[in-house]
Amino acid sequence: MTELPIIRRAMEHGDAVAMSTGHGRFTYRDLVGNSASVAETLLASSSGQLGTVTAVLAPPGADYVAGQWGVWRAGGIFLPLCLSATPPEWEYALADSQARTVLAHADLAPGIAPVCQKLGVKLMIMNESPAISPSRLPAIDTSRPAMILYTSGTTNKPKGVVTTHDNIRAQVESLIGAWEWSPADRIPLFLPLHHIHGIINVLSCALWTGASIEVFGKFDANAVLCRVAEGAYTLFMAVPTIYVKLLETLEAPQAKDREARIAGFRNLRLMVSGSAALPATVFERWRSMTGQALLERYGMTEIGMAISNPFRGERRPGAVGVPLPGVEVRLMAEDGSVIGCENSLGEIQVRGPGVFSSYWNRAEATAESFDNGWFKTGDMAVLEQGYYRILGRQSVDIIKSGGYKLSALEIESVLLEHPSIKECAVVGLPDPTWGEAVGAAIVCDPRDALEISQLRDWCRARMSVYKIPKCLVLAEQLPRNAMGKVSKAQVSGLFGHS
């Protein structure tokens, strides 16, 4: 039987410990066996090879991997669902992706069951359905779609980014080579697993290599710091927001085991920051405290990682480095010409085997995102002494907050569903912890009295917590085109950030 490359590699790692969780240790052999059981169950419940989208709702850990690999080994397309999403957000992802099945952990199944019932999507609970083995698992063509991740763009609804097995392999092998992963590596996993940072950079790279992952259900600064002090890891990957929180914890007057924790970080072979711009001040504070120069890199859901500061060499604060192995990068000027010199602003465009294949069922959006095979990222940058430095987005409707790329238009469209809101405009506001905070200015119907606290409660039922505006103002007047790009600067001015 021909297996996918990641499964073949896992089989080679055999009885090495792949994951440690609150429920025990799992070897690579365990993960391979559990995923085969999931694949067999999925195939037994369908007619032959899946070829369709199967969503997985599972906490980080062995069950998540069994679901991911099981869907792949059955020939399906894996759609990881955000654990903190609201029912309307799950409903959108399932409906847009045309998912036929949700594979859910028993503890999480009750929350998504009403959505599945509404859409007519089959709900399967992990470990409850008996595996009925077919004669063999199907051979999977690595050029076929493997995964859909939803990402916010300049439209008011997230788009499904489709990556193939070949795309994933290219992304993983590029990072393994650039950052010198080895089977001796040990890494914590506390990043969300519906996001490319956690799925590819941590989970997939570690499991491809034969490394060991320690899983945390969510980021807990003190729990992670205790393990760092014990020398549990060789690698560490996080978003800038987490590094800020770690600095605050370590710099607190009564910081527990401060010296041991700092020494633990000092002994790591590599620390990586990504998913949002790393402030130079955070870079310098971290280096001053731990001796570690954080390696900043640049990537997107559509392309995986494309640019990175070097593992061996200068890690320059404020810069994202040079193209990764197998990745081509160019800067495109507004007039459509390729920039061939340094210190000239242009849009980052990327080409390579890791670049995604298409947006799910959005042929027009896919075509508009490419220029003769080059993906147009929408991020603006300059090349300075051989290193790329990101300067911002082409569109003011994209907000990067806490490692997430958020669509201001999507948040606006949800706010406008409130019966008392006539107009609104959402902007990103500079924030030292989050990079950008979500701010919203709203105009209410004069007949209604809307309290900010009431609006926050209303938002919690409809939006993931990272999308809820952290700054809200009630505005008597907004420009007539309050939801357009022209008004964004004026709205920012309401918050003192014109």
Summary of the structure (lengths in Angstrom):
residues: 498
radius of gyration: 22.8
end to end distance: 61.4
largest distance: 68.5
contacts: 1696
relative contact order: 0.09
helix: 33%
strand: 27%
